[in-house]
Amino acid sequence: MEYYRYVMSMHIIFMVCWFAALFYMPRLLIYHVEATLKPEPDKSILSDQLKIMQRRLWNAISWPSMILTFIFGTWMLVLNWGLLIQPWFILKLVFVFLLSLYHLQTHFIFKKQQRDEIKWNSFTLRMWNEVATIFLFAIIFLVVPKPNSGWVWAALGLVLFILAIFSAVAIYKANREKKEEVSPIEKDSTSPPTLP
C-alpha cells in the first residue's frame, strides 16, 4: 500500500536524524570533558561554546527526532499489526527500548555537563559513544534481512562486532596515551639547538 510506504519513509528519515544526534552528542560530551583540562581562558571559552552546541543538538534535533521516530513507527504498526507476531520485529522492539534507555542516559550526562558536573572521563565517554553504533547494526540487521532463523549466527556476529568496536577504542586510547607521554629526553632531542 502506497500510503504505508510514505509513513515508513518518514519513520526512516527521523530514525536517521535521531542516530545522527546520538552519534554526535557523545563526541561533544568528550570534547567538553577534554576542554575542562585546558588552562584558562581556553577552558571557559571552549566549555561555554560546547554547552551551546550540546543544547542546540539535543533540544532541536535529538528529542524531536526520537519522538517523531516513535510516532511514525507506531503509525506503521497500526497499519500492519501482523508485525507483532514476527520474532525479528519483537527483538527489534527490544533493541529500540534499549536504545531509548541509552538516549535517556545520554540526556542525564548532558544535563550534568550543562551544570559543570563532569562525572565521566573522556575514555568512558568514547566507549559510551560506540553503544549507539551497536544498536544501529542490530536494528538494521533485524529489519532488512528479517532473520527468522539463524539466531545463533546473528547473535555471534553481534558479539564479535561489539568486541571489535571496544577493542578498537582501547587500541586508540593506548596509542593516544603513548603519543602524549613524551619523555624529557625526547623533548630535548626534538628541540632546536641553541647557538652559543
C-alpha positions as CSV (number, residue, x, y, z in Angstrom):
1,M,0.0,0.0,0.0
2,E,1.4,3.3,-1.1
3,Y,0.3,5.2,2.0
4,Y,2.2,2.8,4.2
5,R,5.4,3.5,2.3
6,Y,5.2,7.2,2.9
7,V,4.8,6.6,6.7
8,M,7.8,4.2,6.6
9,S,9.9,6.8,4.7
10,M,9.2,9.4,7.4
11,H,10.0,6.8,10.1
12,I,13.4,6.1,8.4
13,I,14.2,9.8,7.9
14,F,13.6,10.6,11.6
15,M,15.4,7.5,12.7
16,V,18.5,8.6,10.7
17,C,18.3,12.1,12.3
18,W,18.0,10.5,15.8
19,F,21.0,8.3,15.2
20,A,23.0,11.3,13.8
21,A,22.3,13.1,17.1
22,L,23.2,10.1,19.2
23,F,26.5,9.7,17.3
24,Y,27.4,13.4,17.6
25,M,26.3,14.2,21.2
26,P,28.8,11.9,22.9
27,R,31.5,13.5,20.8
28,L,30.5,16.9,22.2
29,L,30.5,15.4,25.7
30,I,34.0,14.1,25.1
31,Y,35.2,17.4,23.8
32,H,33.7,19.2,26.8
33,V,35.5,16.9,29.3
34,E,38.8,17.5,27.4
35,A,38.1,21.2,27.4
36,T,37.9,21.2,31.2
37,L,41.5,20.1,31.3
38,K,42.8,23.1,29.4
39,P,44.1,26.3,31.1
40,E,42.1,29.4,31.4
41,P,40.8,31.3,29.4
42,D,40.6,28.4,26.9
43,K,38.7,26.2,29.4
44,S,35.9,28.7,29.8
45,I,35.6,29.7,26.2
46,L,35.5,26.1,24.9
47,S,33.2,24.9,27.7
48,D,30.7,27.7,27.1
49,Q,30.7,27.1,23.3
50,L,30.3,23.3,23.7
51,K,27.4,23.8,26.1
52,I,25.6,25.9,23.5
53,M,26.3,23.3,20.8
54,Q,25.1,20.5,23.1
55,R,21.8,22.3,23.9
56,R,21.0,23.0,20.3
57,L,21.8,19.5,19.1
58,W,19.9,17.8,21.9
59,N,16.8,20.1,22.0
60,A,16.4,20.9,18.3
61,I,17.4,17.5,16.7
62,S,17.7,14.6,19.2
63,W,14.5,14.8,21.2
64,P,12.2,15.8,18.2
65,S,13.8,13.1,16.0
66,M,13.3,10.4,18.7
67,I,9.6,11.5,19.2
68,L,8.9,11.5,15.5
69,T,10.6,8.2,15.0
70,F,8.2,6.7,17.6
71,I,5.2,8.4,16.2
72,F,5.8,7.2,12.6
73,G,6.9,3.7,13.9
74,T,3.7,3.4,15.9
75,W,1.7,4.6,12.8
76,M,3.4,1.8,10.8
77,L,2.4,-0.7,13.4
78,V,-1.2,0.4,13.4
79,L,-1.3,-0.1,9.7
80,N,0.3,-3.5,9.9
81,W,-0.5,-5.3,13.2
82,G,0.9,-8.5,11.7
83,L,4.4,-7.3,12.6
84,L,3.8,-8.1,16.3
85,I,3.8,-11.9,15.6
86,Q,7.2,-11.8,13.8
87,P,10.2,-12.8,16.0
88,W,12.5,-10.4,14.3
89,F,10.2,-7.5,15.0
90,I,9.8,-8.3,18.7
91,L,13.6,-8.4,19.0
92,K,13.8,-5.1,17.1
93,L,11.4,-3.6,19.7
94,V,13.7,-4.8,22.5
95,F,16.7,-3.1,20.9
96,V,14.6,0.1,20.3
97,F,13.7,0.0,24.0
98,L,17.4,-0.4,25.0
99,L,18.2,2.5,22.5
100,S,15.7,4.7,24.3
101,L,17.4,3.9,27.7
102,Y,20.7,4.8,26.0
103,H,19.1,8.1,24.9
104,L,17.9,8.8,28.4
105,Q,21.3,8.1,30.0
106,T,23.0,10.4,27.4
107,H,20.4,13.0,28.4
108,F,21.4,12.7,32.1
109,I,25.2,13.0,31.2
110,F,24.3,16.1,29.1
111,K,22.3,17.7,31.9
112,K,25.2,17.2,34.3
113,Q,27.7,18.7,31.9
114,Q,25.4,21.7,31.5
115,R,25.8,22.2,35.3
116,D,29.6,21.7,35.0
117,E,29.4,18.4,36.8
118,I,31.9,16.2,35.0
119,K,31.4,12.6,36.2
120,W,32.6,10.6,33.2
121,N,36.1,10.8,31.8
122,S,36.8,11.0,28.1
123,F,37.7,7.3,27.7
124,T,34.5,6.2,29.3
125,L,32.6,8.5,27.0
126,R,34.4,7.2,24.0
127,M,33.2,3.7,24.9
128,W,29.7,5.1,25.5
129,N,29.8,6.7,22.1
130,E,30.2,3.2,20.4
131,V,27.0,1.8,22.0
132,A,24.8,3.6,19.6
133,T,26.7,2.0,16.7
134,I,25.9,-1.4,18.2
135,F,22.2,-0.6,18.4
136,L,22.2,0.7,14.8
137,F,23.8,-2.5,13.4
138,A,21.5,-4.7,15.5
139,I,18.3,-2.9,14.4
140,I,19.2,-2.7,10.7
141,F,20.3,-6.3,10.5
142,L,17.0,-7.3,12.1
143,V,14.8,-5.1,9.8
144,V,16.4,-5.6,6.4
145,P,17.2,-9.4,6.3
146,K,14.4,-10.3,8.8
147,P,16.2,-13.3,10.1
148,N,13.5,-15.6,11.5
149,S,16.1,-18.4,11.5
150,G,19.8,-18.4,12.2
151,W,19.6,-16.5,15.5
152,V,22.8,-18.2,16.8
153,W,24.8,-16.8,13.9
154,A,23.3,-13.4,14.2
155,A,24.0,-13.2,17.9
156,L,27.5,-14.5,17.4
157,G,28.1,-11.8,14.7
158,L,26.8,-9.1,17.0
159,V,29.1,-10.2,19.9
160,L,32.1,-10.2,17.5
161,F,31.2,-6.8,16.3
162,I,30.9,-5.5,19.8
163,L,34.3,-6.9,20.7
164,A,35.8,-5.4,17.6
165,I,34.5,-1.9,18.4
166,F,35.6,-1.9,22.0
167,S,39.0,-3.3,21.1
168,A,39.4,-0.5,18.5
169,V,38.6,2.1,21.2
170,A,41.0,0.5,23.6
171,I,43.8,0.5,21.0
172,Y,43.0,4.1,20.2
173,K,43.3,5.0,23.9
174,A,46.7,3.2,24.2
175,N,48.1,4.9,21.1
176,R,46.9,8.3,22.2
177,E,48.4,7.9,25.7
178,K,51.7,6.8,24.1
179,K,51.8,9.9,22.0
180,E,51.1,12.1,24.9
181,E,53.8,10.6,27.1
182,V,56.9,12.3,25.6
183,S,59.8,11.9,27.9
184,P,62.0,14.9,28.8
185,I,64.9,13.3,26.9
186,E,62.8,13.1,23.7
187,K,61.7,16.7,24.2
188,D,65.3,17.8,24.5
189,S,66.3,15.9,21.4
190,T,63.5,17.4,19.3
191,S,64.1,21.0,20.4
192,P,66.3,23.1,18.1
193,P,69.9,23.5,19.1
194,T,70.8,26.8,20.8
195,L,73.5,28.9,19.4
196,P,76.4,29.9,21.7
